[in-house]
Amino acid sequence: MSGLMFYRRVLCFCALPPIAALLLTACAMPQSVNKGATTSKPVSPYQRQFAEDASSACAAANRALLGDGYLTEPIVNDKLKGRKSYRIDSEHTAVVDMTVTCLVNPDGGSSVYANGLRTIYEMKKSSTSASVGVSVFGSLSLPIGQSADSMVKTTEETISEREFYAAFFSALESSLSDTRPKKDPNPAAP
């Protein structure tokens, strides 16, 4: 082996660690973002696009809410409201108010926006004692009382779980597909 070949091998061997370190450093550095580049917009859990018109989409949303146990109000101006209550445990009850808005897209179809508001109520007990008035003795308070239960609002928040809206939009899509005209799998021959 000539001296020149040996020198090249030693040089390559010695140069590898600094080059590898430089490459690793470059990979670890934060990448700059080109402001002119287009980035994909994050998908909102509160909105979906449908090929159907806004009134058909709202009617399907109404069926989806009814199918999930909501009490719904009539659709007014392609806006729908629904409410459902359920017991969390013996002391807490939740109420979900759902608002669905269906808008016409300029290029056809519709956009459906859904927003759920969850309110938690807690059962509070309060007791009252009976008061008896006797003219000779004045008034007398007896522990014979009544217990009154009342629901007290403890929290109210917009539902942000993506799974909640994914389930709603899946039910809406299923309702829409049930109303679409079915294609005959065996068309009649001409």
Number of C-alpha atoms within 10 A of each C-alpha: 5 6 8 9 10 11 11 11 12 11 11 11 10 11 11 11 11 10 11 11 11 12 11 11 10 11 10 9 8 7 8 6 8 8 7 6 7 7 9 6 6 6 8 10 17 20 17 17 16 19 13 17 16 23 18 18 27 27 20 23 28 25 18 22 23 15 13 12 12 19 16 18 12 12 15 11 12 18 22 21 22 19 19 17 16 11 12 12 9 8 11 17 18 19 17 21 20 21 16 21 21 26 19 18 15 7 6 12 16 22 20 23 19 20 18 22 15 19 18 20 20 18 15 12 10 10 12 12 12 12 13 11 10 9 7 6 7 8 11 10 11 11 10 11 12 11 11 10 11 12 14 13 14 11 11 14 11 13 17 14 11 12 10 13 21 15 12 18 23 12 19 24 17 15 19 21 12 11 10 9 7 8 7 7 6 6 7 6 4 3
